[in-house]
Amino acid sequence: MSSLDCSWQIVGSFESDEQFDRLRSRLDEQVRSHLAVEERVRQRYSGIDWDEHWYRCLATKAIWRLVAPDPPFNGVFEPV
């Protein structure tokens, strides 16, 4: 693993708003530090207008999607 690797891990369901906020803050910091960039959401998986953002890790080129919790859905962070 490169020192510039984003070290992202799948979150299948956020346990709390605080957990989501911590991850969102970490992603924002990685964007500010030029480790990642926010990408345009090309196609929503659900068709529902959830708060969804895509991020590309510059070290691995992988694109991940972050979907905010919207009860009863608990949100997700996963590769696209």
Wavefront OBJ file of the C-alpha trace (Angstrom):
o trace
v 0.000 0.000 0.000
v 1.383 3.383 -0.999
v 1.712 6.155 1.561
v -0.609 8.107 -0.753
v -3.225 5.341 -0.801
v -6.584 6.623 0.446
v -7.046 3.566 2.730
v -10.793 3.451 2.142
v -12.869 0.607 3.534
v -16.393 -0.423 2.637
v -19.131 0.792 4.963
v -22.238 -1.230 4.216
v -24.360 0.710 6.676
v -23.529 3.688 8.889
v -24.182 3.022 12.569
v -24.701 6.712 13.383
v -24.754 10.196 11.899
v -21.436 10.799 13.663
v -19.814 7.875 11.817
v -21.035 9.312 8.500
v -19.834 12.817 9.432
v -16.368 11.517 10.377
v -15.998 9.747 7.029
v -17.279 12.775 5.103
v -14.770 15.013 6.941
v -11.952 12.571 6.180
v -12.885 12.512 2.484
v -13.049 16.324 2.390
v -9.581 16.466 3.957
v -8.226 13.993 1.379
v -9.641 16.200 -1.400
v -8.012 19.297 0.130
v -4.722 17.355 0.420
v -4.917 16.270 -3.251
v -5.101 12.571 -2.364
v -8.606 12.321 -3.837
v -10.980 14.262 -6.068
v -14.737 14.468 -6.062
v -16.223 13.149 -9.307
v -19.548 13.913 -10.934
v -22.131 11.231 -10.109
v -22.573 9.591 -13.497
v -25.541 7.366 -12.741
v -27.427 6.976 -9.499
v -27.797 3.330 -8.596
v -31.196 3.621 -7.002
v -32.966 6.203 -9.108
v -33.793 7.928 -5.814
v -32.466 11.440 -5.269
v -30.300 10.604 -2.265
v -27.380 12.765 -1.138
v -24.737 10.889 -3.176
v -21.144 11.847 -3.927
v -18.423 10.017 -5.842
v -14.721 10.196 -4.998
v -11.664 9.030 -6.932
v -8.543 8.028 -5.028
v -5.678 9.458 -7.081
v -3.211 6.738 -6.002
v -5.393 3.784 -7.022
v -7.718 5.500 -9.565
v -10.633 3.710 -7.851
v -13.981 5.525 -7.707
v -16.150 5.103 -4.625
v -19.670 6.301 -3.865
v -20.780 7.861 -0.594
v -24.519 7.926 0.020
v -25.767 9.745 3.110
v -28.171 8.027 5.494
v -31.837 8.670 4.753
v -33.890 6.501 7.146
v -34.741 3.753 6.907
v -31.687 3.529 4.578
v -28.471 3.784 6.622
v -26.191 5.025 3.854
v -23.207 3.319 2.207
v -19.592 3.879 1.156
v -18.461 1.436 -1.521
v -16.571 1.137 -4.800
v -18.505 2.073 -7.917
l 1 2 3 4 5 6 7 8 9 10 11 12 13 14 15 16 17 18 19 20 21 22 23 24 25 26 27 28 29 30 31 32 33 34 35 36 37 38 39 40 41 42 43 44 45 46 47 48 49 50 51 52 53 54 55 56 57 58 59 60 61 62 63 64 65 66 67 68 69 70 71 72 73 74 75 76 77 78 79 80
